[in-house]
Amino acid sequence: MSQEPTYAISYGKMHVPVYRVYAQPLAGIQPIPESLFTSRSNTLWAFEVDVEVFGQNFLPAYTEGDNSAVVATDSMKNFVLREALDYTGSTLEDFLYVLGQHFLDTYEQMERLQLTARELPFSLVPVPQRGYASFTESGILFRRTHDDYAVAELSFERSERGPVVTFQRSGRVGLELLKVTGSSFTRFVQDEYTTLPERVDRPLFVYLDVHWKYAHHEDFVGRDLARYVAAEQVRDVVQVVFHEFVSESIQHLVHEIGLRLFQRYPQICELSFAAQNRTRDQISVSESDEKIRVYSDPFSAYGLIKLTLQREVRMTEEV
């Protein structure tokens, strides 16, 4: 007995590149002990945006070839770029919030919307001052760094009061950190399948993504950034804890990082970590000084460790 199928519909534009120059500077960030970061000029503010729209109003395009309700993905790209020109704020989260509001206000056939932004990191180039006696950062020349970067995600749906945020997540992803001493992995299960030796002190190399959610929308929307969590500061907390903490495993390490981030940011209600164990294999040790060692790339498979920490406080207000 055949039945009519049900449909879940979405489409959109991925990886829309935005290079905004002379955006509003990021200022008003509260300092923390682990970081020197409190502001960013946003002279060059580069990122890319994914737009995904949902709605049964688009079903005729699939079933009948009727595109009368379809917003072309090229139009979505142009919409993002126009909004980037007009935007007067300074954070990825706030930009996505403004963008999502305007999308749903403009196109009534869109029932729901998901937006994602990924920073394209650039850093200022040091250049000599007059007389070449010292160096300072250029105010106009940047280099692409291909480093770890900030991300933000927001989802929207319609309500009687207009578009509302139904999901929020921020993050710092792509960290690659190698600590040459001060990490161990011992007392794990030993059986017939075990070939890995216990390591009391090992050079620990991790790839790490960190994400967080706010308890209240107003902490990431708007121009008051006193409770905004800067991704640069989160990166610095990760690095400082890794430097200071003698861990028994990656699990041990990410838990300690999570506790420190909760301590620094009471406005965060959830943290999640995805860590890859990329530790190199030891090849040889110097006979004259055992600290001097050579390592090389290990077998291509790697360990994956995940952790999510939540607090009782939840997102209670909508903007």
Backbone torsions as a table, in degrees:
resi	resn	phi	psi	omega
1	MET	NA	116.0	-178.4
2	SER	-82.0	146.3	177.4
3	GLN	-127.7	150.6	176.0
4	GLU	-66.2	135.8	179.5
5	PRO	-71.6	156.5	168.7
6	THR	-100.1	159.4	-171.0
7	TYR	-128.8	138.3	167.9
8	ALA	-119.5	117.7	-167.4
9	ILE	-117.3	132.6	167.8
10	SER	-154.7	154.3	172.9
11	TYR	-159.3	169.2	-179.1
12	GLY	175.4	-167.3	-178.7
13	LYS	-119.8	126.7	-176.7
14	MET	-106.7	148.8	171.2
15	HIS	56.8	50.6	174.0
16	VAL	-77.2	113.1	-176.7
17	PRO	-81.2	135.7	-179.8
18	VAL	-128.0	126.0	174.8
19	TYR	-124.4	91.7	-179.2
20	ARG	-93.9	128.0	176.7
21	VAL	-107.9	145.3	-178.1
22	TYR	55.7	50.6	170.3
23	ALA	-77.5	170.3	178.1
24	GLN	-60.9	128.3	178.8
25	PRO	-60.4	146.8	173.7
26	LEU	-84.0	115.9	-175.8
27	ALA	-143.8	163.4	178.4
28	GLY	87.7	8.9	178.4
29	ILE	-70.7	133.0	179.0
30	GLN	-72.2	132.1	179.6
31	PRO	-71.1	151.8	173.4
32	ILE	-130.7	157.6	-174.9
33	PRO	-63.8	-27.6	-174.0
34	GLU	-84.2	-3.1	-170.5
35	SER	-141.7	145.7	171.7
36	LEU	-89.4	-6.4	-173.2
37	PHE	-79.1	123.5	173.4
38	THR	-136.8	-7.2	-177.3
39	SER	-163.0	164.1	176.3
40	ARG	-147.6	135.9	-173.9
41	SER	-69.5	-30.3	-174.9
42	ASN	56.9	26.9	172.9
43	THR	-58.7	-40.9	168.2
44	LEU	-123.4	118.6	-178.2
45	TRP	-123.1	102.3	-171.9
46	ALA	-116.1	136.1	178.8
47	PHE	-162.9	170.6	174.6
48	GLU	-127.9	149.9	-172.0
49	VAL	-124.7	137.6	169.0
50	ASP	-106.0	134.9	176.6
51	VAL	-120.4	123.0	175.0
52	GLU	-128.6	123.2	-178.1
53	VAL	-112.1	149.7	-176.7
54	PHE	-127.4	147.0	174.4
55	GLY	161.8	138.3	177.4
56	GLN	-69.8	-14.2	177.9
57	ASN	-62.7	-18.4	-179.8
58	PHE	-91.6	-1.6	-176.8
59	LEU	-57.5	-41.6	-179.7
60	PRO	-57.4	-27.4	178.2
61	ALA	-64.6	-32.2	179.8
62	TYR	-82.8	-44.2	-170.6
63	THR	-89.6	-26.0	-174.0
64	GLU	-127.8	-4.4	-175.2
65	GLY	71.6	20.7	-178.6
66	ASP	-93.6	107.4	-176.5
67	ASN	-96.2	15.6	-172.4
68	SER	-64.5	-22.7	178.3
69	ALA	-102.0	-3.2	-172.0
70	VAL	-80.4	126.0	169.7
71	VAL	-88.4	117.7	-177.3
72	ALA	-58.8	141.7	178.9
73	THR	-64.6	-26.0	174.6
74	ASP	-65.7	-35.8	175.9
75	SER	-66.5	-37.5	176.3
76	MET	-60.3	-43.1	178.1
77	LYS	-59.3	-45.6	179.8
78	ASN	-65.8	-35.7	177.5
79	PHE	-61.2	-46.0	179.1
80	VAL	-59.6	-45.8	-176.7
81	LEU	-67.3	-38.1	177.2
82	ARG	-65.9	-41.3	178.3
83	GLU	-63.9	-36.9	178.7
84	ALA	-63.4	-35.1	178.1
85	LEU	-67.8	-40.4	-175.0
86	ASP	-85.1	-15.0	-173.0
87	TYR	-65.2	136.6	-176.7
88	THR	-112.6	6.1	179.6
89	GLY	-97.8	-160.4	-170.7
90	SER	-145.1	9.0	-178.9
91	THR	-128.3	153.2	178.1
92	LEU	-62.7	-42.6	-177.8
93	GLU	-61.9	-45.7	-178.7
94	ASP	-67.6	-38.0	176.6
95	PHE	-60.9	-44.9	178.8
96	LEU	-63.8	-36.4	178.6
97	TYR	-62.5	-48.1	178.7
98	VAL	-63.5	-43.6	-179.6
99	LEU	-60.9	-45.5	-179.3
100	GLY	-63.9	-42.2	176.9
101	GLN	-57.7	-46.8	-176.1
102	HIS	-70.1	-36.3	176.2
103	PHE	-58.8	-51.5	-176.2
104	LEU	-71.3	-30.0	175.3
105	ASP	-69.0	-29.7	-175.7
106	THR	-86.1	-38.6	-172.6
107	TYR	-119.7	98.1	-175.8
108	GLU	-69.1	-18.9	179.8
109	GLN	-75.3	-13.0	175.9
110	MET	-81.1	116.8	179.9
111	GLU	-82.6	-44.2	179.6
112	ARG	-137.9	165.2	-173.4
113	LEU	-150.9	137.6	173.6
114	GLN	-125.2	128.5	-179.1
115	LEU	-123.0	138.1	177.5
116	THR	-132.1	137.9	176.0
117	ALA	-127.2	140.3	177.0
118	ARG	-127.6	124.2	177.6
119	GLU	-62.7	140.9	169.6
120	LEU	-105.7	99.7	-168.8
121	PRO	-73.0	132.2	170.5
122	PHE	-128.7	151.8	174.8
123	SER	-128.9	149.7	178.8
124	LEU	-68.2	142.5	-179.4
125	VAL	-88.5	132.2	173.6
126	PRO	-74.1	133.0	-179.2
127	VAL	-132.0	152.6	-178.9
128	PRO	-71.1	144.7	172.5
129	GLN	-79.3	175.9	179.6
130	ARG	-56.4	132.6	-177.7
131	GLY	88.0	-7.4	176.5
132	TYR	58.1	27.5	179.9
133	ALA	-85.0	-22.3	-179.4
134	SER	-153.8	171.9	-178.4
135	PHE	-119.1	151.7	174.2
136	THR	-144.6	164.3	-179.9
137	GLU	-73.1	132.9	172.8
138	SER	-64.3	142.7	176.4
139	GLY	-89.6	-3.1	-173.8
140	ILE	-132.9	-14.0	-177.1
141	LEU	-109.5	127.4	-178.8
142	PHE	-124.7	155.6	172.1
143	ARG	-122.7	141.7	177.5
144	ARG	-72.8	129.5	-171.7
145	THR	-102.9	-22.6	-176.9
146	HIS	52.5	44.1	-175.6
147	ASP	-105.3	-175.0	171.7
148	ASP	-60.0	157.3	-169.8
149	TYR	-151.7	161.5	179.4
150	ALA	-83.8	149.9	174.8
151	VAL	-136.7	158.6	176.1
152	ALA	-150.4	144.6	178.5
153	GLU	-135.8	134.7	173.8
154	LEU	-137.9	140.5	173.4
155	SER	-120.9	147.4	-176.3
156	PHE	-132.0	152.8	166.4
157	GLU	-144.5	169.5	-177.7
158	ARG	-86.2	148.7	172.5
159	SER	-141.0	176.8	178.3
160	GLU	-62.8	-25.1	179.9
161	ARG	-92.3	2.2	-178.1
162	GLY	109.7	-169.2	-178.6
163	PRO	-62.4	137.1	177.3
164	VAL	-129.6	151.1	177.4
165	VAL	-80.3	127.5	178.4
166	THR	-109.2	-13.7	179.9
167	PHE	-154.7	139.9	176.1
168	GLN	-142.4	137.8	172.7
169	ARG	-153.0	133.6	174.9
170	SER	-116.4	164.9	-179.1
171	GLY	-167.1	166.7	167.6
172	ARG	-127.8	119.5	-172.4
173	VAL	-127.2	160.1	176.7
174	GLY	83.4	16.3	176.3
175	LEU	-67.7	138.6	175.6
176	GLU	-131.4	107.2	-172.1
177	LEU	-126.5	131.4	179.3
178	LEU	-124.5	119.0	177.5
179	LYS	-107.3	122.9	-169.7
180	VAL	-79.4	-18.1	177.7
181	THR	-154.3	160.9	178.1
182	GLY	96.9	20.7	175.6
183	SER	-137.1	146.3	179.8
184	SER	-141.5	167.5	173.7
185	PHE	-151.3	101.2	-176.6
186	THR	-137.3	170.7	173.6
187	ARG	61.7	27.6	175.6
188	PHE	-87.9	172.1	-176.3
189	VAL	-60.9	129.6	176.8
190	GLN	-114.7	121.3	177.8
191	ASP	-149.4	-165.4	-175.4
192	GLU	-65.7	-17.2	-179.3
193	TYR	-94.3	-4.5	-173.5
194	THR	-82.6	123.3	171.6
195	THR	-120.7	-14.9	-177.5
196	LEU	-74.1	124.9	177.4
197	PRO	-76.9	153.0	172.2
198	GLU	-66.5	141.7	-178.7
199	ARG	-127.1	110.0	-179.9
200	VAL	-73.0	-31.6	177.5
201	ASP	-145.4	116.6	-176.1
202	ARG	-132.6	155.8	170.9
203	PRO	-81.1	110.3	-174.0
204	LEU	-95.7	122.1	-179.9
205	PHE	-116.2	117.7	-178.2
206	VAL	-125.6	142.8	163.5
207	TYR	-98.7	135.5	-171.4
208	LEU	-142.0	133.2	169.1
209	ASP	-115.9	135.1	178.7
210	VAL	-124.5	131.6	176.4
211	HIS	-127.7	152.7	178.5
212	TRP	-145.9	156.0	175.9
213	LYS	-122.8	145.2	177.5
214	TYR	-89.0	151.2	175.5
215	ALA	-77.4	-28.9	-176.5
216	HIS	-134.6	135.7	-177.0
217	HIS	-60.5	-36.4	-173.8
218	GLU	-64.5	-14.2	179.7
219	ASP	-76.2	-17.3	178.1
220	PHE	-120.6	0.8	179.7
221	VAL	-114.9	138.8	175.5
222	GLY	102.6	-172.0	-171.9
223	ARG	-97.6	-15.9	177.0
224	ASP	-82.0	109.8	-173.8
225	LEU	-103.6	18.3	-177.1
226	ALA	-63.0	-26.7	179.7
227	ARG	-115.8	14.0	176.5
228	TYR	-75.5	137.6	178.7
229	VAL	-97.0	107.8	-178.8
230	ALA	-76.8	131.0	-179.4
231	ALA	-61.5	-30.1	178.0
232	GLU	-64.3	-38.8	177.7
233	GLN	-68.6	-39.9	177.2
234	VAL	-59.4	-45.5	176.1
235	ARG	-55.3	-43.8	-177.2
236	ASP	-68.2	-36.9	175.9
237	VAL	-61.8	-45.5	177.9
238	VAL	-55.6	-47.5	-176.5
239	GLN	-65.7	-41.8	-177.9
240	VAL	-67.7	-43.5	179.0
241	VAL	-63.7	-42.5	177.6
242	PHE	-58.9	-42.9	179.2
243	HIS	-63.4	-43.6	-171.2
244	GLU	-83.2	-32.6	-165.0
245	PHE	-92.0	129.7	173.5
246	VAL	-89.8	105.9	-171.4
247	SER	-98.6	151.9	175.0
248	GLU	-93.8	-9.1	-179.9
249	SER	-174.4	170.8	173.6
250	ILE	-66.8	-36.0	176.6
251	GLN	-57.3	-44.7	178.6
252	HIS	-61.0	-41.8	-178.0
253	LEU	-66.3	-50.6	-175.6
254	VAL	-67.2	-31.3	175.2
255	HIS	-63.1	-43.7	179.1
256	GLU	-63.7	-40.2	176.9
257	ILE	-61.8	-43.5	179.4
258	GLY	-60.2	-43.5	179.0
259	LEU	-62.6	-39.9	179.3
260	ARG	-65.8	-41.9	179.6
261	LEU	-65.7	-40.3	174.9
262	PHE	-60.8	-38.5	178.9
263	GLN	-64.4	-42.3	-177.3
264	ARG	-76.1	-29.0	-172.0
265	TYR	-129.1	86.3	177.0
266	PRO	-64.1	-16.4	179.1
267	GLN	-77.2	-9.8	177.6
268	ILE	-87.1	131.7	177.7
269	CYS	-106.6	-14.7	179.5
270	GLU	-150.0	138.3	174.7
271	LEU	-126.5	142.0	174.3
272	SER	-137.9	145.0	-177.6
273	PHE	-127.9	140.8	169.1
274	ALA	-129.6	111.1	-174.5
275	ALA	-119.5	134.1	174.8
276	GLN	-105.8	133.3	175.9
277	ASN	-85.0	107.1	-179.9
278	ARG	-112.1	25.0	-177.8
279	THR	-58.5	135.2	-177.2
280	ARG	-81.5	154.5	179.1
281	ASP	-83.1	136.2	176.6
282	GLN	-73.8	131.8	-178.6
283	ILE	-106.5	-45.2	-177.8
284	SER	-155.0	158.8	-179.4
285	VAL	-128.4	137.4	179.1
286	SER	-64.7	136.9	178.0
287	GLU	-73.9	-24.1	-177.5
288	SER	-91.0	-24.7	-178.7
289	ASP	-151.9	107.6	-173.5
290	GLU	-67.8	-13.2	175.2
291	LYS	-69.2	-24.4	-177.7
292	ILE	-86.4	115.2	-175.7
293	ARG	-140.0	161.1	175.6
294	VAL	-119.9	134.4	178.3
295	TYR	-123.6	159.0	177.7
296	SER	-142.8	174.5	-177.1
297	ASP	-63.2	139.1	179.4
298	PRO	-85.6	-176.1	169.8
299	PHE	-53.0	145.5	-169.8
300	SER	-64.1	-26.3	177.2
301	ALA	-67.5	150.2	-179.5
302	TYR	-141.7	155.7	177.3
303	GLY	-78.9	145.3	177.8
304	LEU	-122.8	125.5	-178.2
305	ILE	-122.1	128.1	178.6
306	LYS	-122.9	147.4	176.9
307	LEU	-150.9	134.9	171.6
308	THR	-123.5	129.3	177.0
309	LEU	-115.4	133.0	179.3
310	GLN	-127.1	150.5	172.3
311	ARG	-115.7	162.5	-175.1
312	GLU	-61.6	-34.3	-179.1
313	VAL	-64.5	132.4	-177.8
314	ARG	-123.8	168.3	178.0
315	MET	-67.6	117.0	-171.7
316	THR	-116.2	-12.6	-176.5
317	GLU	-125.7	144.9	177.3
318	GLU	-110.7	147.0	-179.6
319	VAL	-93.2	NA	NA
